[in-house]
Amino acid sequence: MQAAQVLLTSTILLAIAAAGGIVMAGIRFISDRSPPPLVAMLHGLLAAAAVTLLLYAAATVGLPGNALVALVLFVVAATGGVILNLNYHWKNVPLPKWLVVVHAVAAVLGLVLLAAAAWSTRSP
């Protein structure tokens, strides 16, 4: 396994998850209701797969500093996502908008750092 491959794969998975996150945030902020459970589950599954891949790579082949900071941000975002899911979504309680924003900001910052790390490790 090569770090560049892991970074690219994780970046793609998280970009797809981010698209789902944008859809869910739009549903929450525009229609003032919670997003569909299927979209939330797919979003979480893709993000968790990417974070797991990054954790494995960090423990085995090593990752650049930007990617490690991104990993920490993704763990923070994942914690927020778990709270959103278990404390609100599963109970059919409206998601708190402030927590949605904190979750999104941590994830977007992580994605930017991860994309920068992936870009800097790509082969010519």
Secondary structure, 3 states (H helix, E strand, C coil): CCHHHHHHHHHHHHHHHHHHHHHHHHHHHHCCCCCCHHHHHHHHHHHHHHHHHHHHHHHHCCCCHHHHHHHHHHHHHHHHHHHHHHHHHCCCCCCCHHHHHHHHHHHHHHHHHHHHHHHHHCCC
